[in-house]
Structures are given as structure tokens and as C-alpha cells.
Amino acid sequence: MLDSDTLLMKRALEIARKGAGLVSPNPMVGAVLVNDGRVVGEGFHRYDLLKHAETYAIAAAGENARGATLYCNLEPCCHHGRTPPCTNALIEAEIARAVIATKDADPRVNGRGIEQLRDAGIEVEVGLLEDRARQLNESYFKFITTGSPFVHGVIEYPAGSDGLFEWNPSAGFIGVGSKYDAVLLGNRSELNHTIVDQALLRERHRPLVLVGGSDLPESLTSKVDIVLVPFDSNPVGVGSGNVVALNEGIASDTGKSSFALLLTKLARLDVTSLLCLPGGVDLSNTDDFSLMDKVTLAVPGYTIESGFATRWTFADLEFDLEDVKIEKAGLFAEITGLPSLQEVA
């Protein structure tokens, strides 16, 4: 791979991020077409406009697409869905080369798109910045391979015995939190409002789903189209038109925990990702913690300079974190990573 290949794939990833909130349950995809060292076309997927990133880039490039190189963060689709196959469009445009970050795990694709391009005489290279590409679409990959939403839980560690200060999320966390399809409200009203209000500011093609109990505040529920509640009742201040009961259409004798049932219900609503705010689910429970794909630890007084602890405890749980990112938030540090439950302490 050339250095220019890496730079142009980074550009494709950057463009793909523009689809955040617009494409779920589909993946975020960015495409860049380059001919004779010049970018001739770019595009990203927007679900509601019925065009994929590759077809936008081809349209922008026009005749310059012939002999061009495509840079795309995800394998082009090769099946008829809401749009015709992108592989057909790329072959008809007569591109010469395709650099693809990662295969699409959708069973209808999963390498078949790459095969079609190669069978048409197009040079195809796969794997450039694959880790970044998979991380960008972590919710999509979890949902398409398991049928269950990607779950991001938040644990707020207590700030001393006096409890004089609480975690107020950083702008970075608020920005990340706004991308989720659904939010499980926690026990802090101000934090709930901060995350939900920002999530509603993001352009979406589908409604934000809120999950909560009987005390859902009208100031939040009046702003959304779907409110999921864990019982057959109507919370105060919530119109009956936007309430969906957790146990509606779900067998009560499944043997699943209430949180696992929630994930089943969200999956049936095509919700690919869920953010769980502190207090919304008991993460000291081994079964519920094991359903977390990512966790953010809000830790008071933690300094990056002190070095990072790879093993953590919460209540009776002991777990490791991988692929860690740390961000400061006032007197707290936000430590985000992929959890691996080790044992009960």
C-alpha cells in the first residue's frame, strides 16, 4: 500500500462519519474516487435519499470515474435492496482499482462484492485501516452478526463519602452519546436531559427511542416519538400514542432477565445501539454487565499521568478493559474501553 492510499482511506472514513444518525440500521459508508492523483468524486451514505456512498461518488466523478481508484471503508453491496447493487455501478463506471477497509458482515455480501469486482477485472485490495473501519461501524457489525443491539454502559464511581460533586460529561462523551439509536435513562435527571437534548439535535431519519420507568418526565418524553416502558401501563405525562410496553409481543416465560428482554425488544424495533446512563441498569449484576459491549467509567480524581489500570472493580465485579480511551471531564476522567469480565471479586 502507498502512503497516499492510507491518506485517502482516512478521507473515506472521515466522510463516512457524516452519516452518523442518518443511516441506522445501515452502516456508515464513505467513498472517494481518485484519477491521476486527483479526487474526482466523493460521497457518503444517507439512508433517506436512497443512494449509497459509491453511487454518489460515481455521479460526482462523471466520465472521470473510468480508470479511477475507489477508496471505501466498507465492501460495496452486491444485492438488490432499497437500492441496486453498488458493485454493478462500479463495474459499469469502469473503475480500475478498489481499496476497501473491511468486508461487510451482512450475509448477503460478506466477500461476494469483492469477488464480483475481481471477476470484472478490477484490482481489489482489502484490509487498509480495517480496525478503524470496524470501530466506526461497531454497532452495525454487532447487530448484523448477532441480531442484538450494541450496548454501551456507563458506570459513575462515587466521588468520596461526602458526595459533594458529580460527574458532568465532557463534550466528547456528549457527542458520542448522541449517536445512539436508544437511551436508557438513569437516575440523574440533569444528565438524562443533557444526553437526550443533544441526541435530538442530531439529524436523524428515524426517531430516538427512550427507555425508562413510570416516572419518565414529560419534559423528555414529549420530545420523542417512541418511549419504551417495562410494563403495561402509561407513565404520567406520556401520550399513549408513543408508548411501547417492553412485554408487548415478548413471551414472559423466556427465562431472560429484564435487561436481556429489553435488548430483544429493541432488536425487534431495529434499534442497533443503546446507551445506558448511570442507574438505568444494575451493572453490578454479572448477567447484565456481561451484556455490555463497551463501558465508560466516570472516575473521580483520576489522572492520566498516573498511568492506566487495566483491571477494575465495581461492586463485586472484576473486569479488564481493552482499546482504552481516556478523556478529562472536570474533576473526573472518562475511561472508555471494551470490557472483559474476569471473576466475581
Secondary structure, 3 states (H helix, E strand, C coil): CCHHHHHHHHHHHHHHHHHCCCCCCCCCCEEEEEECCEEEEEEECEHHHCECHHHHHHHHHHHHHCCCEEEECCCCCCCCCCCCCHHHHHHHHCCCEEEECCCCCCCCCCCHHHHHHHHCCCEEEECCCHHHHHHHCHHHHHHHHHCCCEEEEEEECCCCCCCCCCCCCCHHHHHHHCCCCEEECCCCHHHHHHHHHHHHHCCCCCCCEEECCCCCCHHHHCCCCEEEECCCCCCCCCCHHHEEECCCCCCCCCCCCHHHHHHHHHHHCCCCEEEECCCCCCCCCHHHHCCCCEEEEEEECCCHHHCCCCEEEECCEEEEEEEEEEEEECCEEEEEEEEEEEEEC
